[in-house]
Amino acid sequence: MTEQQANNNNYNPFVTITIVIMSLVMALNLLPNLVAALVTFIGLGLLLATKQINPPSAIAALVLFGEPFFHLFKGALGLRIAFIFILLTIVIIFVILRYKRNPESYFNQPAVPIFLAGMAFLYVLIIHGPLLGKMTDRNIFFMQLFVIYCTYYTAAGIMVSRSRVELKDLLIPALLLYCCVFPLINVPIYQIAHSSGNERFGLRSVETFGTIGNARQSGLLLVLIFYVFMTTDNKWRIFLPTLFAAGLAAPVLWFSFTRQAMITVFILVLLTGIMTVFRKDIARGFMKKSFAVIVTVVVLGSAIGWVAWSTKNEKQARVSAKNILGGENMAGRPEVWERSWHYIQRRPISGYGLGGYFELGLGEWPHNWFLEVWLEHGIIGLSLFILGTFLLLRPFFIKSNPWLISWSLLGLYWLIVIQFSSNIPQNSLIFFFITTATVTSASYLTVSDRKEIRRRRLQKMKAEKQPA
């Protein structure tokens, strides 16, 4: 029996209900920040103690959805996020070295040094800009921050690939961690529409709420729960936390007025529905595919209907009908991209170094990941990221294992949203998804693993043909 099967046998509905109740208490903003953080910590401990999840799954949930949780501790204890990431990196490395590899994973040890060599080369690219030009306090800070973040997400990606963490194992801990958003907003869920007192900017005017980061996490949670619900056989086990998570994340995403995340969720919900219908490696059987069509149509129809009805309110200018896909809030992006391209042409090979966009006096960031990478890290850095993007998207176009497709779907979400705002360190979660795809793909493509995969498939087919 694999560990994954053991986890399924250890399913405890009372633990699930307990976690949902804990999440509800935080969503109603009934606890002080430090107490909410402690409740979250206890909830994760309960899931681990009852073997509902394993340590790699808990860490993966922290990597994807732990930012509000970290901010609660940061505010209460005075810790820096970078310091928390350093501690977690040490824990992740310990788990990689000590935790038993999942026998069903496609992880291959030679893939790790290959990718780490590439990351070492990337670190050289990170520091080459400041070394070529003047060393300022800002680019030194960015360099230190990026090395910490990049190491953290790279180690987490290797751990996920090695342990073959399943998305369905993240659902309940992700819900618990996500609810730490509400103490930061400092309002209960039912008052979120009036939390800021500003219908034009919504949650963007709440200082303790990191609008872009938390809105993106809301969208990421919605994509995760939709994919898990569509592809999991025992839907009754996850129906309550799925419904509850959707009911919490959707309002936060909407009132964040972050259109990049909202539109990307619509795109990936449609993509998930299409894959469930047409890809046999994700779902089989007429009933499952029919159910996928119905759920996709209902979810997208309801969401689009809500948007159409809500955007009639012109006070909500950021999401009004004329601005939902552009308008006044997108007016400056083409000019920013044009200025970035102008400076890229001046130094296309070497780039200007990390933080170069700000040092050139062009602003905070160019609102596009690839333009920023090219401008700051040159053509070699851009080539590395294009390669990583190719490996991230590759599972969608070939016969691949559903596990890798599920993680690539979350990676695609993040890849889309980072094309429109924030700088490289703030968008560095993409390294987690690229690492997972790269290490898994490198292992999956080896001859020995292909033979092993075929052997397992034949064994499974023989087992299915045998009478019960």
VODREN-851593 format. One record per residue (C-alpha): residue number from 0; residue in three letters; y, z, x. Coordinates in steps of 0.5 Angstrom, whole numbers, m for minus. Layout:
REM residues N
+-------+-------+-------+-------+-------+
! rolum ! nuvex !     y !     z !     x !
+-------+-------+-------+-------+-------+
!   NUM !   ALA !     Y !     Z !     X !
...
+-------+-------+-------+-------+-------+
END
This chain:
REM residues 468
+-------+-------+-------+-------+-------+
! rolum ! nuvex !     y !     z !     x !
+-------+-------+-------+-------+-------+
!     0 !   MET !     0 !     0 !     0 !
!     1 !   THR !     7 !    m2 !     3 !
!     2 !   GLU !    13 !     3 !     3 !
!     3 !   GLN !    16 !    m1 !    m2 !
!     4 !   GLN !    10 !    m1 !    m7 !
!     5 !   ALA !    10 !     7 !    m6 !
!     6 !   ASN !    18 !     7 !    m8 !
!     7 !   ASN !    16 !     4 !   m14 !
!     8 !   ASN !    10 !     9 !   m16 !
!     9 !   ASN !    15 !    14 !   m14 !
!    10 !   TYR !    20 !    12 !   m20 !
!    11 !   ASN !    23 !    18 !   m23 !
!    12 !   PRO !    27 !    17 !   m30 !
!    13 !   PHE !    30 !    24 !   m29 !
!    14 !   VAL !    33 !    23 !   m22 !
!    15 !   THR !    36 !    16 !   m25 !
!    16 !   ILE !    39 !    20 !   m31 !
!    17 !   THR !    42 !    25 !   m26 !
!    18 !   ILE !    45 !    20 !   m22 !
!    19 !   VAL !    48 !    17 !   m28 !
!    20 !   ILE !    51 !    24 !   m30 !
!    21 !   MET !    54 !    25 !   m23 !
!    22 !   SER !    57 !    18 !   m23 !
!    23 !   LEU !    60 !    19 !   m30 !
!    24 !   VAL !    63 !    26 !   m28 !
!    25 !   MET !    66 !    23 !   m23 !
!    26 !   ALA !    68 !    17 !   m27 !
!    27 !   LEU !    72 !    22 !   m32 !
!    28 !   ASN !    75 !    24 !   m26 !
!    29 !   LEU !    73 !    32 !   m27 !
!    30 !   LEU !    72 !    34 !   m20 !
!    31 !   PRO !    77 !    35 !   m14 !
!    32 !   ASN !    76 !    30 !    m8 !
!    33 !   LEU !    72 !    34 !    m3 !
!    34 !   VAL !    68 !    36 !    m9 !
!    35 !   ALA !    67 !    29 !   m11 !
!    36 !   ALA !    65 !    27 !    m4 !
!    37 !   LEU !    60 !    33 !    m4 !
!    38 !   VAL !    57 !    31 !   m11 !
!    39 !   THR !    56 !    24 !    m8 !
!    40 !   PHE !    53 !    27 !    m2 !
!    41 !   ILE !    48 !    31 !    m6 !
!    42 !   GLY !    46 !    25 !   m10 !
!    43 !   LEU !    44 !    21 !    m4 !
!    44 !   GLY !    40 !    27 !    m2 !
!    45 !   LEU !    37 !    27 !    m8 !
!    46 !   LEU !    35 !    20 !    m8 !
!    47 !   LEU !    32 !    21 !    m1 !
!    48 !   ALA !    28 !    27 !    m2 !
!    49 !   THR !    25 !    24 !    m9 !
!    50 !   LYS !    23 !    18 !    m5 !
!    51 !   GLN !    27 !    13 !   m10 !
!    52 !   ILE !    30 !    10 !    m4 !
!    53 !   ASN !    29 !    10 !     4 !
!    54 !   PRO !    34 !    12 !     9 !
!    55 !   PRO !    35 !     4 !    11 !
!    56 !   SER !    37 !     3 !     4 !
!    57 !   ALA !    42 !     9 !     3 !
!    58 !   ILE !    45 !     7 !    10 !
!    59 !   ALA !    46 !     0 !     7 !
!    60 !   ALA !    49 !     2 !     0 !
!    61 !   LEU !    54 !     6 !     5 !
!    62 !   VAL !    55 !     0 !     9 !
!    63 !   LEU !    57 !    m4 !     2 !
!    64 !   PHE !    60 !     1 !    m2 !
!    65 !   GLY !    61 !     7 !     2 !
!    66 !   GLU !    69 !     6 !     3 !
!    67 !   PRO !    71 !    10 !    m3 !
!    68 !   PHE !    67 !    16 !    m1 !
!    69 !   PHE !    69 !    15 !     6 !
!    70 !   HIS !    76 !    16 !     4 !
!    71 !   LEU !    75 !    22 !     0 !
!    72 !   PHE !    72 !    25 !     6 !
!    73 !   LYS !    78 !    22 !    10 !
!    74 !   GLY !    83 !    25 !     6 !
!    75 !   ALA !    80 !    32 !     5 !
!    76 !   LEU !    78 !    33 !    12 !
!    77 !   GLY !    83 !    29 !    16 !
!    78 !   LEU !    77 !    24 !    19 !
!    79 !   ARG !    79 !    17 !    21 !
!    80 !   ILE !    75 !    12 !    18 !
!    81 !   ALA !    73 !     9 !    25 !
!    82 !   PHE !    71 !    16 !    27 !
!    83 !   ILE !    66 !    16 !    21 !
!    84 !   PHE !    64 !     9 !    23 !
!    85 !   ILE !    62 !    11 !    30 !
!    86 !   LEU !    58 !    17 !    28 !
!    87 !   LEU !    54 !    12 !    23 !
!    88 !   THR !    53 !     7 !    28 !
!    89 !   ILE !    49 !    12 !    32 !
!    90 !   VAL !    45 !    14 !    26 !
!    91 !   ILE !    44 !     7 !    25 !
!    92 !   ILE !    41 !     5 !    32 !
!    93 !   PHE !    37 !    12 !    31 !
!    94 !   VAL !    34 !     9 !    25 !
!    95 !   ILE !    33 !     2 !    28 !
!    96 !   LEU !    29 !     5 !    34 !
!    97 !   ARG !    25 !    11 !    30 !
!    98 !   TYR !    24 !     8 !    23 !
!    99 !   LYS !    18 !     4 !    22 !
!   100 !   ARG !    19 !    m3 !    21 !
!   101 !   ASN !    17 !    m6 !    14 !
!   102 !   PRO !    10 !   m10 !    15 !
!   103 !   GLU !    13 !   m15 !    10 !
!   104 !   SER !    19 !   m17 !    13 !
!   105 !   TYR !    20 !   m23 !    17 !
!   106 !   PHE !    23 !   m19 !    23 !
!   107 !   ASN !    22 !   m21 !    30 !
!   108 !   GLN !    24 !   m17 !    36 !
!   109 !   PRO !    26 !   m23 !    40 !
!   110 !   ALA !    31 !   m25 !    35 !
!   111 !   VAL !    35 !   m18 !    37 !
!   112 !   PRO !    37 !   m20 !    44 !
!   113 !   ILE !    39 !   m27 !    42 !
!   114 !   PHE !    44 !   m25 !    37 !
!   115 !   LEU !    46 !   m19 !    41 !
!   116 !   ALA !    48 !   m24 !    47 !
!   117 !   GLY !    52 !   m28 !    42 !
!   118 !   MET !    56 !   m21 !    40 !
!   119 !   ALA !    57 !   m20 !    47 !
!   120 !   PHE !    60 !   m27 !    48 !
!   121 !   LEU !    64 !   m25 !    42 !
!   122 !   TYR !    67 !   m19 !    45 !
!   123 !   VAL !    69 !   m23 !    51 !
!   124 !   LEU !    73 !   m27 !    46 !
!   125 !   ILE !    76 !   m21 !    43 !
!   126 !   ILE !    79 !   m19 !    49 !
!   127 !   HIS !    81 !   m25 !    52 !
!   128 !   GLY !    87 !   m26 !    48 !
!   129 !   PRO !    91 !   m20 !    50 !
!   130 !   LEU !    89 !   m21 !    57 !
!   131 !   LEU !    92 !   m28 !    57 !
!   132 !   GLY !    98 !   m25 !    54 !
!   133 !   LYS !   102 !   m19 !    54 !
!   134 !   MET !    98 !   m13 !    52 !
!   135 !   THR !   102 !    m9 !    46 !
!   136 !   ASP !   100 !    m3 !    43 !
!   137 !   ARG !    98 !    m7 !    36 !
!   138 !   ASN !    93 !   m12 !    39 !
!   139 !   ILE !    90 !    m6 !    43 !
!   140 !   PHE !    89 !    m2 !    37 !
!   141 !   PHE !    86 !    m8 !    33 !
!   142 !   MET !    82 !   m10 !    39 !
!   143 !   GLN !    79 !    m3 !    39 !
!   144 !   LEU !    78 !    m3 !    31 !
!   145 !   PHE !    75 !    m9 !    31 !
!   146 !   VAL !    70 !    m7 !    37 !
!   147 !   ILE !    68 !    m1 !    33 !
!   148 !   TYR !    67 !    m5 !    26 !
!   149 !   CYS !    64 !   m11 !    29 !
!   150 !   THR !    58 !    m6 !    32 !
!   151 !   TYR !    58 !    m2 !    26 !
!   152 !   TYR !    56 !    m8 !    22 !
!   153 !   THR !    52 !   m12 !    27 !
!   154 !   ALA !    47 !    m6 !    28 !
!   155 !   ALA !    47 !    m5 !    20 !
!   156 !   GLY !    45 !   m12 !    19 !
!   157 !   ILE !    39 !   m11 !    24 !
!   158 !   MET !    37 !    m5 !    21 !
!   159 !   VAL !    37 !    m9 !    14 !
!   160 !   SER !    33 !   m15 !    17 !
!   161 !   ARG !    28 !   m10 !    20 !
!   162 !   SER !    27 !    m5 !    14 !
!   163 !   ARG !    27 !   m11 !     9 !
!   164 !   VAL !    32 !    m7 !     5 !
!   165 !   GLU !    31 !   m10 !    m2 !
!   166 !   LEU !    38 !   m10 !    m7 !
!   167 !   LYS !    34 !    m7 !   m13 !
!   168 !   ASP !    34 !    m1 !    m8 !
!   169 !   LEU !    41 !    m1 !    m7 !
!   170 !   LEU !    43 !    m1 !   m15 !
!   171 !   ILE !    43 !     7 !   m16 !
!   172 !   PRO !    46 !     9 !   m10 !
!   173 !   ALA !    51 !     4 !   m10 !
!   174 !   LEU !    53 !     6 !   m17 !
!   175 !   LEU !    54 !    13 !   m15 !
!   176 !   LEU !    58 !    11 !    m9 !
!   177 !   TYR !    62 !     7 !   m13 !
!   178 !   CYS !    65 !    12 !   m17 !
!   179 !   CYS !    68 !    15 !   m12 !
!   180 !   VAL !    74 !    10 !   m13 !
!   181 !   PHE !    76 !    14 !   m19 !
!   182 !   PRO !    78 !    20 !   m16 !
!   183 !   LEU !    82 !    16 !   m11 !
!   184 !   ILE !    86 !    13 !   m17 !
!   185 !   ASN !    86 !    20 !   m20 !
!   186 !   VAL !    85 !    18 !   m27 !
!   187 !   PRO !    79 !    18 !   m32 !
!   188 !   ILE !    76 !    11 !   m33 !
!   189 !   TYR !    78 !    11 !   m40 !
!   190 !   GLN !    86 !    11 !   m38 !
!   191 !   ILE !    85 !     6 !   m33 !
!   192 !   ALA !    89 !     1 !   m36 !
!   193 !   HIS !    95 !     6 !   m36 !
!   194 !   SER !    94 !     9 !   m29 !
!   195 !   SER !   100 !     6 !   m26 !
!   196 !   GLY !   105 !     5 !   m32 !
!   197 !   ASN !   106 !    m2 !   m29 !
!   198 !   GLU !   103 !    m8 !   m33 !
!   199 !   ARG !   105 !   m13 !   m28 !
!   200 !   PHE !   102 !   m10 !   m22 !
!   201 !   GLY !    96 !    m5 !   m25 !
!   202 !   LEU !    93 !    m1 !   m20 !
!   203 !   ARG !    96 !    m5 !   m14 !
!   204 !   SER !   102 !     0 !   m15 !
!   205 !   VAL !    97 !     6 !   m14 !
!   206 !   GLU !    98 !     8 !    m7 !
!   207 !   THR !    92 !    12 !    m6 !
!   208 !   PHE !    88 !     6 !    m9 !
!   209 !   GLY !    86 !     1 !    m3 !
!   210 !   THR !    87 !    m5 !    m8 !
!   211 !   ILE !    84 !   m11 !    m4 !
!   212 !   GLY !    78 !    m7 !    m1 !
!   213 !   ASN !    76 !    m3 !    m8 !
!   214 !   ALA !    77 !   m10 !   m12 !
!   215 !   ARG !    73 !   m13 !    m8 !
!   216 !   GLN !    67 !    m8 !    m8 !
!   217 !   SER !    68 !    m8 !   m15 !
!   218 !   GLY !    66 !   m15 !   m15 !
!   219 !   LEU !    61 !   m14 !   m10 !
!   220 !   LEU !    58 !    m9 !   m15 !
!   221 !   LEU !    58 !   m14 !   m21 !
!   222 !   VAL !    54 !   m19 !   m17 !
!   223 !   LEU !    49 !   m15 !   m14 !
!   224 !   ILE !    47 !   m12 !   m21 !
!   225 !   PHE !    47 !   m18 !   m24 !
!   226 !   TYR !    42 !   m21 !   m19 !
!   227 !   VAL !    38 !   m15 !   m19 !
!   228 !   PHE !    38 !   m15 !   m27 !
!   229 !   MET !    36 !   m22 !   m27 !
!   230 !   THR !    30 !   m22 !   m22 !
!   231 !   THR !    27 !   m15 !   m23 !
!   232 !   ASP !    21 !   m15 !   m27 !
!   233 !   ASN !    22 !    m8 !   m30 !
!   234 !   LYS !    29 !    m9 !   m33 !
!   235 !   TRP !    28 !    m2 !   m37 !
!   236 !   ARG !    28 !     2 !   m31 !
!   237 !   ILE !    35 !    m1 !   m29 !
!   238 !   PHE !    38 !    m2 !   m36 !
!   239 !   LEU !    42 !     4 !   m36 !
!   240 !   PRO !    45 !     4 !   m29 !
!   241 !   THR !    46 !    m3 !   m30 !
!   242 !   LEU !    50 !    m2 !   m36 !
!   243 !   PHE !    54 !     4 !   m33 !
!   244 !   ALA !    56 !     0 !   m27 !
!   245 !   ALA !    58 !    m6 !   m30 !
!   246 !   GLY !    62 !    m2 !   m35 !
!   247 !   LEU !    66 !     2 !   m29 !
!   248 !   ALA !    67 !    m4 !   m24 !
!   249 !   ALA !    69 !    m9 !   m29 !
!   250 !   PRO !    75 !    m5 !   m32 !
!   251 !   VAL !    77 !    m4 !   m24 !
!   252 !   LEU !    77 !   m11 !   m22 !
!   253 !   TRP !    81 !   m13 !   m28 !
!   254 !   PHE !    86 !    m8 !   m27 !
!   255 !   SER !    87 !    m9 !   m20 !
!   256 !   PHE !    89 !   m16 !   m21 !
!   257 !   THR !    86 !   m19 !   m15 !
!   258 !   ARG !    84 !   m26 !   m18 !
!   259 !   GLN !    80 !   m28 !   m11 !
!   260 !   ALA !    75 !   m23 !   m13 !
!   261 !   MET !    75 !   m24 !   m20 !
!   262 !   ILE !    74 !   m32 !   m20 !
!   263 !   THR !    69 !   m31 !   m15 !
!   264 !   VAL !    65 !   m26 !   m19 !
!   265 !   PHE !    65 !   m32 !   m25 !
!   266 !   ILE !    62 !   m37 !   m20 !
!   267 !   LEU !    57 !   m33 !   m17 !
!   268 !   VAL !    54 !   m31 !   m24 !
!   269 !   LEU !    54 !   m38 !   m26 !
!   270 !   LEU !    50 !   m39 !   m19 !
!   271 !   THR !    45 !   m34 !   m20 !
!   272 !   GLY !    44 !   m36 !   m27 !
!   273 !   ILE !    43 !   m43 !   m24 !
!   274 !   MET !    38 !   m41 !   m19 !
!   275 !   THR !    34 !   m37 !   m23 !
!   276 !   VAL !    33 !   m43 !   m28 !
!   277 !   PHE !    31 !   m48 !   m22 !
!   278 !   ARG !    28 !   m44 !   m17 !
!   279 !   LYS !    21 !   m42 !   m17 !
!   280 !   ASP !    21 !   m38 !   m11 !
!   281 !   ILE !    26 !   m33 !   m15 !
!   282 !   ALA !    23 !   m33 !   m22 !
!   283 !   ARG !    17 !   m36 !   m26 !
!   284 !   GLY !    15 !   m38 !   m33 !
!   285 !   PHE !    19 !   m40 !   m39 !
!   286 !   MET !    21 !   m34 !   m42 !
!   287 !   LYS !    24 !   m31 !   m36 !
!   288 !   LYS !    28 !   m38 !   m35 !
!   289 !   SER !    30 !   m38 !   m42 !
!   290 !   PHE !    32 !   m30 !   m41 !
!   291 !   ALA !    36 !   m32 !   m35 !
!   292 !   VAL !    40 !   m38 !   m39 !
!   293 !   ILE !    42 !   m33 !   m45 !
!   294 !   VAL !    44 !   m28 !   m41 !
!   295 !   THR !    48 !   m32 !   m36 !
!   296 !   VAL !    52 !   m35 !   m42 !
!   297 !   VAL !    53 !   m29 !   m46 !
!   298 !   VAL !    56 !   m26 !   m40 !
!   299 !   LEU !    60 !   m31 !   m38 !
!   300 !   GLY !    62 !   m33 !   m45 !
!   301 !   SER !    64 !   m26 !   m46 !
!   302 !   ALA !    68 !   m25 !   m39 !
!   303 !   ILE !    72 !   m32 !   m40 !
!   304 !   GLY !    73 !   m30 !   m47 !
!   305 !   TRP !    76 !   m23 !   m45 !
!   306 !   VAL !    81 !   m27 !   m40 !
!   307 !   ALA !    83 !   m32 !   m45 !
!   308 !   TRP !    85 !   m27 !   m50 !
!   309 !   SER !    88 !   m22 !   m45 !
!   310 !   THR !    92 !   m27 !   m41 !
!   311 !   LYS !    96 !   m28 !   m47 !
!   312 !   ASN !   100 !   m22 !   m45 !
!   313 !   GLU !   105 !   m25 !   m41 !
!   314 !   LYS !   107 !   m18 !   m38 !
!   315 !   GLN !   101 !   m18 !   m34 !
!   316 !   ALA !   104 !   m24 !   m30 !
!   317 !   ARG !    99 !   m23 !   m24 !
!   318 !   VAL !    93 !   m25 !   m29 !
!   319 !   SER !    97 !   m29 !   m34 !
!   320 !   ALA !    95 !   m36 !   m37 !
!   321 !   LYS !   100 !   m40 !   m32 !
!   322 !   ASN !    98 !   m35 !   m26 !
!   323 !   ILE !    90 !   m34 !   m26 !
!   324 !   LEU !    89 !   m40 !   m22 !
!   325 !   GLY !    95 !   m41 !   m18 !
!   326 !   GLY !   103 !   m40 !   m20 !
!   327 !   GLU !   108 !   m36 !   m17 !
!   328 !   ASN !   103 !   m31 !   m13 !
!   329 !   MET !   100 !   m37 !   m10 !
!   330 !   ALA !   106 !   m41 !    m8 !
!   331 !   GLY !   107 !   m39 !    m1 !
!   332 !   ARG !    99 !   m40 !     1 !
!   333 !   PRO !   100 !   m47 !     3 !
!   334 !   GLU !   106 !   m46 !     7 !
!   335 !   VAL !   103 !   m40 !    11 !
!   336 !   TRP !    97 !   m45 !    12 !
!   337 !   GLU !   101 !   m50 !    15 !
!   338 !   ARG !   105 !   m46 !    20 !
!   339 !   SER !    98 !   m43 !    22 !
!   340 !   TRP !    95 !   m50 !    23 !
!   341 !   HIS !   102 !   m52 !    27 !
!   342 !   TYR !   100 !   m46 !    32 !
!   343 !   ILE !    93 !   m48 !    32 !
!   344 !   GLN !    95 !   m55 !    35 !
!   345 !   ARG !    99 !   m52 !    40 !
!   346 !   ARG !    93 !   m48 !    43 !
!   347 !   PRO !    86 !   m50 !    40 !
!   348 !   ILE !    82 !   m48 !    45 !
!   349 !   SER !    83 !   m41 !    48 !
!   350 !   GLY !    87 !   m39 !    42 !
!   351 !   TYR !    92 !   m33 !    42 !
!   352 !   GLY !    88 !   m27 !    42 !
!   353 !   LEU !    86 !   m22 !    37 !
!   354 !   GLY !    93 !   m20 !    33 !
!   355 !   GLY !    96 !   m26 !    35 !
!   356 !   TYR !    98 !   m28 !    28 !
!   357 !   PHE !   102 !   m22 !    28 !
!   358 !   GLU !   105 !   m23 !    35 !
!   359 !   LEU !   107 !   m30 !    34 !
!   360 !   GLY !   112 !   m27 !    28 !
!   361 !   LEU !   108 !   m31 !    23 !
!   362 !   GLY !   107 !   m25 !    18 !
!   363 !   GLU !   101 !   m20 !    17 !
!   364 !   TRP !    95 !   m25 !    17 !
!   365 !   PRO !    94 !   m33 !    15 !
!   366 !   HIS !    90 !   m31 !     8 !
!   367 !   ASN !    85 !   m35 !    11 !
!   368 !   TRP !    79 !   m33 !    15 !
!   369 !   PHE !    77 !   m39 !    19 !
!   370 !   LEU !    84 !   m41 !    20 !
!   371 !   GLU !    85 !   m34 !    23 !
!   372 !   VAL !    79 !   m34 !    27 !
!   373 !   TRP !    81 !   m41 !    30 !
!   374 !   LEU !    88 !   m39 !    31 !
!   375 !   GLU !    86 !   m32 !    35 !
!   376 !   HIS !    80 !   m34 !    38 !
!   377 !   GLY !    80 !   m41 !    39 !
!   378 !   ILE !    75 !   m47 !    38 !
!   379 !   ILE !    69 !   m43 !    41 !
!   380 !   GLY !    70 !   m37 !    37 !
!   381 !   LEU !    71 !   m42 !    31 !
!   382 !   SER !    64 !   m45 !    33 !
!   383 !   LEU !    61 !   m38 !    33 !
!   384 !   PHE !    63 !   m37 !    26 !
!   385 !   ILE !    61 !   m44 !    23 !
!   386 !   LEU !    54 !   m43 !    26 !
!   387 !   GLY !    54 !   m36 !    23 !
!   388 !   THR !    56 !   m39 !    16 !
!   389 !   PHE !    51 !   m44 !    17 !
!   390 !   LEU !    46 !   m39 !    17 !
!   391 !   LEU !    49 !   m35 !    12 !
!   392 !   LEU !    49 !   m41 !     7 !
!   393 !   ARG !    42 !   m44 !     9 !
!   394 !   PRO !    37 !   m41 !     5 !
!   395 !   PHE !    41 !   m44 !    m1 !
!   396 !   PHE !    39 !   m51 !     1 !
!   397 !   ILE !    31 !   m50 !     3 !
!   398 !   LYS !    25 !   m47 !     1 !
!   399 !   SER !    26 !   m39 !     3 !
!   400 !   ASN !    24 !   m32 !     2 !
!   401 !   PRO !    28 !   m29 !    m4 !
!   402 !   TRP !    29 !   m23 !     0 !
!   403 !   LEU !    34 !   m27 !     4 !
!   404 !   ILE !    37 !   m31 !    m2 !
!   405 !   SER !    39 !   m25 !    m5 !
!   406 !   TRP !    43 !   m22 !     1 !
!   407 !   SER !    46 !   m29 !     3 !
!   408 !   LEU !    48 !   m29 !    m5 !
!   409 !   LEU !    52 !   m23 !    m3 !
!   410 !   GLY !    55 !   m26 !     4 !
!   411 !   LEU !    57 !   m32 !     0 !
!   412 !   TYR !    61 !   m27 !    m5 !
!   413 !   TRP !    64 !   m24 !     1 !
!   414 !   LEU !    65 !   m31 !     5 !
!   415 !   ILE !    69 !   m34 !    m1 !
!   416 !   VAL !    74 !   m28 !    m2 !
!   417 !   ILE !    76 !   m27 !     5 !
!   418 !   GLN !    79 !   m34 !     5 !
!   419 !   PHE !    85 !   m31 !     1 !
!   420 !   SER !    87 !   m25 !     4 !
!   421 !   SER !    87 !   m19 !    10 !
!   422 !   ASN !    86 !   m20 !    17 !
!   423 !   ILE !    79 !   m20 !    21 !
!   424 !   PRO !    78 !   m13 !    22 !
!   425 !   GLN !    79 !   m11 !    15 !
!   426 !   ASN !    74 !   m17 !    13 !
!   427 !   SER !    69 !   m15 !    18 !
!   428 !   LEU !    64 !   m14 !    13 !
!   429 !   ILE !    62 !   m21 !    14 !
!   430 !   PHE !    59 !   m19 !    21 !
!   431 !   PHE !    54 !   m15 !    17 !
!   432 !   PHE !    52 !   m21 !    12 !
!   433 !   ILE !    52 !   m26 !    18 !
!   434 !   THR !    48 !   m21 !    22 !
!   435 !   THR !    42 !   m20 !    17 !
!   436 !   ALA !    42 !   m28 !    16 !
!   437 !   THR !    42 !   m30 !    23 !
!   438 !   VAL !    37 !   m25 !    25 !
!   439 !   THR !    32 !   m26 !    19 !
!   440 !   SER !    33 !   m34 !    20 !
!   441 !   ALA !    31 !   m33 !    28 !
!   442 !   SER !    25 !   m29 !    26 !
!   443 !   TYR !    23 !   m33 !    20 !
!   444 !   LEU !    23 !   m40 !    24 !
!   445 !   THR !    19 !   m38 !    30 !
!   446 !   VAL !    12 !   m41 !    29 !
!   447 !   SER !     8 !   m35 !    29 !
!   448 !   ASP !    12 !   m32 !    23 !
!   449 !   ARG !    11 !   m39 !    19 !
!   450 !   LYS !     3 !   m38 !    20 !
!   451 !   GLU !     4 !   m31 !    18 !
!   452 !   ILE !     7 !   m33 !    12 !
!   453 !   ARG !     2 !   m38 !    10 !
!   454 !   ARG !    m3 !   m33 !    11 !
!   455 !   ARG !     0 !   m28 !     7 !
!   456 !   ARG !     1 !   m33 !     1 !
!   457 !   LEU !    m6 !   m35 !     1 !
!   458 !   GLN !    m8 !   m28 !     1 !
!   459 !   LYS !    m4 !   m27 !    m5 !
!   460 !   MET !    m6 !   m33 !    m9 !
!   461 !   LYS !   m13 !   m31 !    m8 !
!   462 !   ALA !   m12 !   m24 !   m10 !
!   463 !   GLU !    m9 !   m27 !   m17 !
!   464 !   LYS !   m15 !   m32 !   m18 !
!   465 !   GLN !   m19 !   m26 !   m18 !
!   466 !   PRO !   m21 !   m23 !   m25 !
!   467 !   ALA !   m18 !   m16 !   m26 !
+-------+-------+-------+-------+-------+
END
